[in-house]
């Protein structure tokens, strides 16, 4: 270890102490982490059912469905399956859930759309 230190000091600063000079270890840093028997967080957080954040917003769904007033949900509030049409908002994105589509959150927190899965 003393020789490796001397070589690195020479490479970095252009000189090193003589071989008779003592080397003193001043500081050692150690980082450790235990492995718990059980996960510390649940696989999926359970939150109350989603409620619309805003009353409604009007969106156009083509000539077949036209303009519809649809509920708007916050992304963090989406815990149950919601039936489209709907809008899911978050701070940096908006997800439109078309008519005849269901939206849910998977175990990794992704929004999953199931086309043609309307329960209404």
N, C-alpha and C positions, 0 to 999 in steps of 0.2 A: 504494500500500500504506500509506503514511504517513497519507493522508486517511481511508482505511477504518479504521485503528487509532484515529485521533482521534475519528471518529464513534462507534465502538463504546465507547470510553472515556467519551465524553459520555453515551451512552445508559445505560451501566452505573453510572457513578459521579457523574454530574451535572456534570462539568466536564471540560475538556480543555486541553492546552497550547496556547500561541499558535502561529500559523503559522510564526513565526521560530524556534521551539524545534526543535532537532534530534531526530530519532527514531532510536534505536539498536536494531538487530536483535540480540538476545542469544542466542536459542536457536532452532534449526530441527530438527524431527524428521522423519525420512524412514523409511518402512517399504517394503522391497522384497521381491519373491519371484520367484525364477527358475522357469522352466517346464522340467521335466526332459524329456529325449527319451523316456524310458520310465517307466511308473508305478513309484513307489517301494515300493508294497506289491503283493503278488499279488492277482489278481482274487478268489481264494478260498483260504483257508488249508487246507492238507492236514494232517489230524491222524489219529492211529491210529483204528482201528475202535471204535465205541461198545461199551462194556461196561456191564452193569447196575451202578448205584451201590449199590443195596440188593439183597438176594437177590430178594425178591418182595413184592408187596402184594396183598391180596385186594380185588377190586372186583366190583360187581354189574352185570351187563349185561342185565337184564330176564329175562322168563320163558323166552325161547328159549335163552340161554346161561347164565343163572344166575350164581352166584358163581364167579369164576376167580382163580387165583393168577397174577399177571402181573409181568413184570420192570419195574424202575424205572430210568430213565436220567437222567443229569444233562444239562441243556440244552447245556452247553458240550462235552459228550462226543459229541453226536449228529453224526456225519459221514457215516455210511453210511445207506442206506435200512433202516429197521427195520419189521418186520412186526408189526401189532397182533394181539392186544391188548397194550398197553404204557402206561406212564405216563412222561411227560417232565417233570422238575421243574426249576425255576429259582428264583432268590431271591424273585421276586415273582409267580410264576404256576405253574400246573400244567396240562399238556395231556394229555388222555386220548385214546389212540389205540384206537378200538374194534376188535373182531374184524373181519377181512376188510378192513382198511385199512392202507396203508403210510404212514409218515412219513419225511420227508427235509428237508434244509435247502437252500434255494435260494441263488443267488449273493449275495443281499443279507442272508443270515442269518435269513430267515423260515422258520418251520416250515410245511411244506406237507403236507397230508393228501390222499391219493388214495383215495377211497372205492371199495370193491370191488376192490382191487388186491393182495390177499393172495397171496404167493408160496409159502406153505406148502401 
